[in-house]
């Protein structure tokens, strides 16, 4: 015969009765909401069709025409 106190299954009420379990749950929910807000703020908009790899590289490197600067000599 099986005694009901020896079962390993926990009831949902008993799972959240622990303070640590409640705190972990709250932290995970808050983090999930924060990640969703960050994603909506920075990654949800579609990429502009004007944005090409060349324009991105120019913006990162420092702009200009994409050509190396001509050396200037003052030998006059």
C-alpha positions as CSV (number, residue, x, y, z in Angstrom):
1,X,0.0,0.0,0.0
2,X,1.1,3.5,-0.8
3,X,1.0,6.2,1.7
4,X,0.0,9.7,0.3
5,X,2.8,11.4,2.2
6,X,5.4,9.3,0.2
7,X,4.4,10.5,-3.2
8,X,6.9,12.7,-5.0
9,X,4.4,14.9,-6.9
10,X,4.0,18.3,-5.4
11,X,0.8,20.3,-5.5
12,X,1.0,23.8,-7.2
13,X,0.2,25.4,-3.8
14,X,3.0,23.7,-2.1
15,X,5.5,24.7,-4.9
16,X,4.9,28.4,-4.3
17,X,4.7,28.1,-0.6
18,X,8.5,28.5,-0.5
19,X,9.7,32.1,-0.3
20,X,12.6,31.3,-2.5
21,X,10.4,29.8,-5.2
22,X,8.2,32.9,-5.2
23,X,11.2,35.3,-5.4
24,X,12.7,33.3,-8.3
25,X,9.4,33.4,-10.1
26,X,9.0,37.1,-9.6
27,X,12.5,37.8,-10.8
28,X,12.0,35.6,-13.9
29,X,8.7,37.4,-14.8
30,X,10.3,40.8,-14.4
31,X,13.3,39.8,-16.5
32,X,11.0,38.4,-19.2
33,X,9.1,41.7,-19.3
34,X,12.3,43.7,-19.4
35,X,13.6,41.7,-22.3
36,X,10.4,42.1,-24.2
37,X,10.4,45.8,-23.7
38,X,14.0,46.1,-24.9
39,X,13.2,43.9,-27.9
40,X,10.2,46.1,-28.8
41,X,12.3,49.3,-28.4
42,X,15.3,48.3,-30.4
43,X,14.6,45.3,-32.7
44,X,10.9,45.4,-33.7
45,X,11.2,48.0,-36.4
46,X,12.0,46.8,-39.9
47,X,15.4,47.6,-41.3
48,X,15.5,50.6,-43.7
49,X,15.8,49.6,-47.3
50,X,18.3,52.5,-47.7
51,X,20.6,50.8,-45.2
52,X,23.2,48.9,-47.1
53,X,26.4,47.1,-46.0
54,X,28.5,49.9,-47.6
55,X,26.6,52.6,-45.6
56,X,27.0,50.7,-42.4
57,X,30.7,50.2,-42.9
58,X,31.1,53.9,-43.7
59,X,29.3,54.9,-40.6
60,X,31.4,52.6,-38.4
61,X,34.8,53.5,-40.0
62,X,34.1,57.2,-39.9
63,X,32.2,58.1,-43.0
64,X,33.7,59.9,-46.0
65,X,33.8,58.6,-49.5
66,X,35.0,55.1,-48.7
67,X,38.4,55.8,-50.3
68,X,41.6,56.3,-48.3
69,X,42.6,59.9,-47.9
70,X,45.2,61.2,-50.4
71,X,48.5,62.1,-48.7
72,X,49.2,65.8,-48.8
73,X,52.8,67.0,-49.5
74,X,54.0,70.6,-48.8
75,X,57.0,70.4,-51.1
76,X,56.5,73.7,-52.8
